Amino acid sequence: MASPGKKSFPLRVDPELWAEVERLAAQELRSVNAQAEMLLREALARRGVKLGAPRGRGAPPAGPETQEEP
């Protein structure tokens, strides 16, 4: 079942490409769906598209630049 507030859609992907996404997801302890979303966000960021912060378990951990000081 899809997460609330997220759009689901069917996607046809080359098997070799999908296998690589699966491998990266496992290496980075993410679901394949979260990995695909992260890769899409990275690609858009490289093109200068600004999106809000990702939500959910697939989000990357906050870096030092986003952590609040005590």
N, CA, C and O atoms as a Tinker XYZ file with bonds, in Angstrom:
   280  protein
     1  N      0.837000   -1.175000    0.000000    73     2
     2  CA     0.000000    0.000000    0.000000    64     1     3
     3  C      0.886000    1.243000    0.000000    63     2     4     5
     4  O      1.913000    1.289000    0.677000    81     3
     5  N      0.476000    2.240000   -0.763000    73     3     6
     6  CA     1.247000    3.474000   -0.865000    64     5     7
     7  C      1.151000    4.283000    0.428000    63     6     8     9
     8  O      0.159000    4.206000    1.153000    81     7
     9  N      2.189000    5.049000    0.696000    73     7    10
    10  CA     2.196000    5.929000    1.862000    64     9    11
    11  C      1.187000    7.055000    1.648000    63    10    12    13
    12  O      1.018000    7.521000    0.521000    81    11
    13  N      0.516000    7.496000    2.706000    73    11    14
    14  CA    -0.424000    8.612000    2.564000    64    13    15
    15  C      0.287000    9.854000    2.038000    63    14    16    17
    16  O      1.404000   10.160000    2.457000    81    15
    17  N     -0.353000   10.563000    1.129000    73    15    18
    18  CA     0.229000   11.780000    0.594000    64    17    19
    19  C      1.245000   11.560000   -0.512000    63    18    20    21
    20  O      1.817000   12.526000   -1.019000    81    19
    21  N      1.482000   10.320000   -0.897000    73    19    22
    22  CA     2.445000   10.042000   -1.965000    64    21    23
    23  C      1.708000    9.508000   -3.182000    63    22    24    25
    24  O      0.726000    8.777000   -3.049000    81    23
    25  N      2.169000    9.864000   -4.340000    73    23    26
    26  CA     1.600000    9.424000   -5.607000    64    25    27
    27  C      2.219000    8.094000   -5.996000    63    26    28    29
    28  O      3.440000    7.942000   -5.958000    81    27
    29  N      1.394000    7.136000   -6.369000    73    27    30
    30  CA     1.920000    5.863000   -6.866000    64    29    31
    31  C      1.620000    5.768000   -8.360000    63    30    32    33
    32  O      0.610000    6.285000   -8.837000    81    31
    33  N      2.512000    5.102000   -9.088000    73    31    34
    34  CA     2.310000    4.916000  -10.518000    64    33    35
    35  C      3.145000    3.736000  -10.993000    63    34    36    37
    36  O      4.190000    3.439000  -10.414000    81    35
    37  N      2.688000    3.060000  -12.052000    73    35    38
    38  CA     3.484000    1.951000  -12.594000    64    37    39
    39  C      4.681000    2.511000  -13.368000    63    38    40    41
    40  O      4.594000    3.568000  -13.994000    81    39
    41  N      5.777000    1.797000  -13.313000    73    39    42
    42  CA     6.995000    2.243000  -13.977000    64    41    43
    43  C      7.668000    1.044000  -14.637000    63    42    44    45
    44  O      7.924000    0.031000  -13.986000    81    43
    45  N      7.948000    1.162000  -15.914000    73    43    46
    46  CA     8.673000    0.103000  -16.623000    64    45    47
    47  C     10.146000    0.512000  -16.680000    63    46    48    49
    48  O     10.484000    1.592000  -17.164000    81    47
    49  N     11.017000   -0.368000  -16.179000    73    47    50
    50  CA    12.448000   -0.062000  -16.075000    64    49    51
    51  C     13.235000   -1.237000  -16.631000    63    50    52    53
    52  O     12.858000   -2.396000  -16.460000    81    51
    53  N     14.323000   -0.920000  -17.293000    73    51    54
    54  CA    15.235000   -1.944000  -17.792000    64    53    55
    55  C     15.691000   -2.816000  -16.617000    63    54    56    57
    56  O     16.059000   -2.280000  -15.571000    81    55
    57  N     15.676000   -4.140000  -16.764000    73    55    58
    58  CA    16.051000   -5.027000  -15.654000    64    57    59
    59  C     17.452000   -4.759000  -15.092000    63    58    60    61
    60  O     17.659000   -4.862000  -13.883000    81    59
    61  N     18.396000   -4.424000  -15.938000    73    59    62
    62  CA    19.754000   -4.143000  -15.469000    64    61    63
    63  C     19.779000   -2.867000  -14.605000    63    62    64    65
    64  O     20.458000   -2.814000  -13.580000    81    63
    65  N     19.038000   -1.858000  -15.031000    73    63    66
    66  CA    18.943000   -0.622000  -14.257000    64    65    67
    67  C     18.271000   -0.885000  -12.913000    63    66    68    69
    68  O     18.729000   -0.398000  -11.879000    81    67
    69  N     17.184000   -1.655000  -12.928000    73    67    70
    70  CA    16.468000   -1.964000  -11.683000    64    69    71
    71  C     17.359000   -2.736000  -10.719000    63    70    72    73
    72  O     17.336000   -2.477000   -9.515000    81    71
    73  N     18.139000   -3.674000  -11.227000    73    71    74
    74  CA    19.043000   -4.456000  -10.378000    64    73    75
    75  C     20.062000   -3.544000   -9.696000    63    74    76    77
    76  O     20.409000   -3.753000   -8.534000    81    75
    77  N     20.537000   -2.537000  -10.418000    73    75    78
    78  CA    21.509000   -1.602000   -9.829000    64    77    79
    79  C     20.853000   -0.741000   -8.756000    63    78    80    81
    80  O     21.466000   -0.473000   -7.723000    81    79
    81  N     19.620000   -0.306000   -8.985000    73    79    82
    82  CA    18.899000    0.472000   -7.977000    64    81    83
    83  C     18.667000   -0.391000   -6.736000    63    82    84    85
    84  O     18.812000    0.088000   -5.611000    81    83
    85  N     18.312000   -1.650000   -6.935000    73    83    86
    86  CA    18.135000   -2.571000   -5.803000    64    85    87
    87  C     19.430000   -2.740000   -5.018000    63    86    88    89
    88  O     19.420000   -2.753000   -3.787000    81    87
    89  N     20.548000   -2.869000   -5.736000    73    87    90
    90  CA    21.842000   -3.042000   -5.080000    64    89    91
    91  C     22.195000   -1.809000   -4.245000    63    90    92    93
    92  O     22.622000   -1.929000   -3.097000    81    91
    93  N     22.012000   -0.629000   -4.833000    73    91    94
    94  CA    22.300000    0.609000   -4.101000    64    93    95
    95  C     21.387000    0.761000   -2.886000    63    94    96    97
    96  O     21.834000    1.177000   -1.817000    81    95
    97  N     20.116000    0.425000   -3.053000    73    95    98
    98  CA    19.166000    0.533000   -1.944000    64    97    99
    99  C     19.600000   -0.356000   -0.782000    63    98   100   101
   100  O     19.593000    0.076000    0.371000    81    99
   101  N     19.972000   -1.578000   -1.080000    73    99   102
   102  CA    20.409000   -2.501000   -0.032000    64   101   103
   103  C     21.681000   -1.990000    0.641000    63   102   104   105
   104  O     21.824000   -2.081000    1.861000    81   103
   105  N     22.590000   -1.461000   -0.146000    73   103   106
   106  CA    23.851000   -0.943000    0.386000    64   105   107
   107  C     23.611000    0.250000    1.315000    63   106   108   109
   108  O     24.326000    0.425000    2.302000    81   107
   109  N     22.604000    1.068000    0.996000    73   107   110
   110  CA    22.326000    2.267000    1.783000    64   109   111
   111  C     21.163000    2.072000    2.759000    63   110   112   113
   112  O     20.654000    3.036000    3.331000    81   111
   113  N     20.751000    0.819000    2.942000    73   111   114
   114  CA    19.691000    0.452000    3.885000    64   113   115
   115  C     18.390000    1.218000    3.638000    63   114   116   117
   116  O     17.762000    1.711000    4.575000    81   115
   117  N     17.996000    1.310000    2.377000    73   115   118
   118  CA    16.747000    1.946000    1.979000    64   117   119
   119  C     15.899000    0.947000    1.220000    63   118   120   121
   120  O     16.404000   -0.061000    0.723000    81   119
   121  N     14.614000    1.228000    1.133000    73   119   122
   122  CA    13.766000    0.447000    0.239000    64   121   123
   123  C     14.095000    0.867000   -1.193000    63   122   124   125
   124  O     14.665000    1.936000   -1.414000    81   123
   125  N     13.739000    0.037000   -2.153000    73   123   126
   126  CA    13.973000    0.394000   -3.550000    64   125   127
   127  C     13.176000    1.654000   -3.898000    63   126   128   129
   128  O     13.663000    2.514000   -4.633000    81   127
   129  N     11.966000    1.763000   -3.376000    73   127   130
   130  CA    11.144000    2.936000   -3.639000    64   129   131
   131  C     11.819000    4.201000   -3.100000    63   130   132   133
   132  O     11.888000    5.210000   -3.802000    81   131
   133  N     12.312000    4.154000   -1.872000    73   131   134
   134  CA    12.992000    5.312000   -1.281000    64   133   135
   135  C     14.264000    5.648000   -2.057000    63   134   136   137
   136  O     14.603000    6.820000   -2.221000    81   135
   137  N     14.964000    4.623000   -2.533000    73   135   138
   138  CA    16.185000    4.858000   -3.307000    64   137   139
   139  C     15.849000    5.539000   -4.631000    63   138   140   141
   140  O     16.531000    6.481000   -5.034000    81   139
   141  N     14.812000    5.074000   -5.303000    73   139   142
   142  CA    14.408000    5.682000   -6.578000    64   141   143
   143  C     13.993000    7.138000   -6.353000    63   142   144   145
   144  O     14.341000    8.008000   -7.152000    81   143
   145  N     13.260000    7.407000   -5.282000    73   143   146
   146  CA    12.843000    8.774000   -4.988000    64   145   147
   147  C     14.061000    9.650000   -4.698000    63   146   148   149
   148  O     14.119000   10.795000   -5.145000    81   147
   149  N     15.028000    9.123000   -3.957000    73   147   150
   150  CA    16.228000    9.888000   -3.654000    64   149   151
   151  C     17.011000   10.200000   -4.942000    63   150   152   153
   152  O     17.499000   11.317000   -5.114000    81   151
   153  N     17.129000    9.224000   -5.835000    73   151   154
   154  CA    17.850000    9.444000   -7.088000    64   153   155
   155  C     17.145000   10.487000   -7.951000    63   154   156   157
   156  O     17.802000   11.304000   -8.596000    81   155
   157  N     15.814000   10.464000   -7.967000    73   155   158
   158  CA    15.063000   11.484000   -8.709000    64   157   159
   159  C     15.290000   12.869000   -8.106000    63   158   160   161
   160  O     15.478000   13.841000   -8.837000    81   159
   161  N     15.274000   12.962000   -6.771000    73   159   162
   162  CA    15.523000   14.245000   -6.107000    64   161   163
   163  C     16.927000   14.762000   -6.425000    63   162   164   165
   164  O     17.105000   15.952000   -6.685000    81   163
   165  N     17.922000   13.874000   -6.405000    73   163   166
   166  CA    19.300000   14.283000   -6.719000    64   165   167
   167  C     19.392000   14.786000   -8.154000    63   166   168   169
   168  O     20.046000   15.796000   -8.414000    81   167
   169  N     18.745000   14.097000   -9.087000    73   167   170
   170  CA    18.784000   14.498000  -10.496000    64   169   171
   171  C     18.126000   15.868000  -10.679000    63   170   172   173
   172  O     18.641000   16.707000  -11.419000    81   171
   173  N     17.000000   16.096000  -10.016000    73   171   174
   174  CA    16.337000   17.396000  -10.115000    64   173   175
   175  C     17.180000   18.498000   -9.487000    63   174   176   177
   176  O     17.250000   19.606000  -10.018000    81   175
   177  N     17.819000   18.199000   -8.362000    73   175   178
   178  CA    18.673000   19.196000   -7.705000    64   177   179
   179  C     19.830000   19.599000   -8.622000    63   178   180   181
   180  O     20.191000   20.775000   -8.684000    81   179
   181  N     20.408000   18.637000   -9.330000    73   179   182
   182  CA    21.498000   18.952000  -10.273000    64   181   183
   183  C     21.017000   19.865000  -11.391000    63   182   184   185
   184  O     21.808000   20.603000  -11.978000    81   183
   185  N     19.716000   19.816000  -11.687000    73   183   186
   186  CA    19.141000   20.685000  -12.723000    64   185   187
   187  C     18.635000   22.002000  -12.153000    63   186   188   189
   188  O     18.063000   22.816000  -12.879000    81   187
   189  N     18.842000   22.214000  -10.860000    73   187   190
   190  CA    18.470000   23.474000  -10.239000    64   189   191
   191  C     17.046000   23.531000   -9.720000    63   190   192   193
   192  O     16.564000   24.608000   -9.369000    81   191
   193  N     16.357000   22.392000   -9.664000    73   191   194
   194  CA    14.991000   22.357000   -9.144000    64   193   195
   195  C     15.054000   22.222000   -7.632000    63   194   196   197
   196  O     15.711000   21.324000   -7.105000    81   195
   197  N     14.358000   23.132000   -6.932000    73   195   198
   198  CA    14.357000   23.105000   -5.468000    64   197   199
   199  C     13.042000   22.508000   -4.989000    63   198   200   201
   200  O     11.963000   22.982000   -5.347000    81   199
   201  N     13.143000   21.472000   -4.181000    73   199   202
   202  CA    11.979000   20.811000   -3.592000    64   201   203
   203  C     12.074000   20.916000   -2.081000    63   202   204   205
   204  O     13.133000   21.214000   -1.529000    81   203
   205  N     10.955000   20.668000   -1.426000    73   203   206
   206  CA    10.962000   20.617000    0.029000    64   205   207
   207  C     11.765000   19.422000    0.505000    63   206   208   209
   208  O     12.120000   18.550000   -0.288000    81   207
   209  N     12.048000   19.379000    1.772000    73   207   210
   210  CA    12.810000   18.276000    2.366000    64   209   211
   211  C     12.022000   16.978000    2.248000    63   210   212   213
   212  O     10.803000   16.982000    2.417000    81   211
   213  N     12.701000   15.866000    1.961000    73   211   214
   214  CA    12.005000   14.587000    1.891000    64   213   215
   215  C     11.460000   14.201000    3.258000    63   214   216   217
   216  O     12.028000   14.557000    4.290000    81   215
   217  N     10.344000   13.462000    3.249000    73   215   218
   218  CA     9.738000   13.004000    4.494000    64   217   219
   219  C      9.828000   11.493000    4.544000    63   218   220   221
   220  O      9.886000   10.834000    3.506000    81   219
   221  N      9.839000   10.948000    5.739000    73   219   222
   222  CA     9.755000    9.505000    5.899000    64   221   223
   223  C     11.085000    8.845000    6.142000    63   222   224   225
   224  O     12.123000    9.498000    6.242000    81   223
   225  N     11.029000    7.522000    6.237000    73   223   226
   226  CA    12.217000    6.725000    6.566000    64   225   227
   227  C     13.269000    6.751000    5.486000    63   226   228   229
   228  O     14.446000    6.556000    5.789000    81   227
   229  N     12.902000    6.984000    4.231000    73   227   230
   230  CA    13.865000    6.975000    3.143000    64   229   231
   231  C     14.677000    8.240000    3.029000    63   230   232   233
   232  O     15.573000    8.338000    2.190000    81   231
   233  N     14.369000    9.213000    3.873000    73   231   234
   234  CA    15.082000   10.483000    3.820000    64   233   235
   235  C     16.513000   10.304000    4.316000    63   234   236   237
   236  O     16.764000    9.546000    5.252000    81   235
   237  N     17.452000   11.009000    3.680000    73   235   238
   238  CA    18.834000   10.933000    4.172000    64   237   239
   239  C     18.945000   11.570000    5.544000    63   238   240   241
   240  O     18.158000   12.459000    5.870000    81   239
   241  N     19.906000   11.140000    6.359000    73   239   242
   242  CA    20.067000   11.731000    7.683000    64   241   243
   243  C     20.464000   13.197000    7.563000    63   242   244   245
   244  O     21.105000   13.597000    6.591000    81   243
   245  N     20.082000   13.985000    8.546000    73   243   246
   246  CA    20.427000   15.407000    8.552000    64   245   247
   247  C     21.934000   15.560000    8.696000    63   246   248   249
   248  O     22.561000   14.897000    9.523000    81   247
   249  N     22.494000   16.421000    7.900000    73   247   250
   250  CA    23.922000   16.704000    7.981000    64   249   251
   251  C     24.177000   17.806000    8.988000    63   250   252   253
   252  O     23.230000   18.376000    9.530000    81   251
   253  N     25.447000   18.121000    9.253000    73   251   254
   254  CA    25.780000   19.143000   10.243000    64   253   255
   255  C     25.189000   20.500000    9.894000    63   254   256   257
   256  O     24.887000   21.287000   10.791000    81   255
   257  N     25.019000   20.792000    8.596000    73   255   258
   258  CA    24.495000   22.088000    8.201000    64   257   259
   259  C     23.007000   22.235000    8.499000    63   258   260   261
   260  O     22.497000   23.356000    8.497000    81   259
   261  N     22.283000   21.122000    8.759000    73   259   262
   262  CA    20.858000   21.203000    9.026000    64   261   263
   263  C     20.512000   20.912000   10.485000    63   262   264   265
   264  O     19.352000   21.037000   10.880000    81   263
   265  N     21.488000   20.530000   11.278000    73   263   266
   266  CA    21.221000   20.227000   12.683000    64   265   267
   267  C     21.232000   21.509000   13.500000    63   266   268   269
   268  O     22.032000   22.415000   13.265000    81   267
   269  N     20.316000   21.561000   14.470000    73   267   270
   270  CA    20.266000   22.735000   15.341000    64   269   271
   271  C     21.363000   22.666000   16.381000    63   270   272   273
   272  O     21.759000   21.587000   16.822000    81   271
   273  N     21.849000   23.843000   16.768000    73   271   274
   274  CA    22.861000   23.896000   17.820000    64   273   275
   275  C     22.178000   23.869000   19.180000    63   274   276   277
   276  O     21.077000   24.401000   19.324000    81   275
   277  N     22.813000   23.257000   20.187000    73   275   278
   278  CA    22.197000   23.184000   21.527000    64   277   279
   279  C     22.097000   24.526000   22.193000    63   278   280
   280  O     21.604000   24.623000   23.317000    81   279
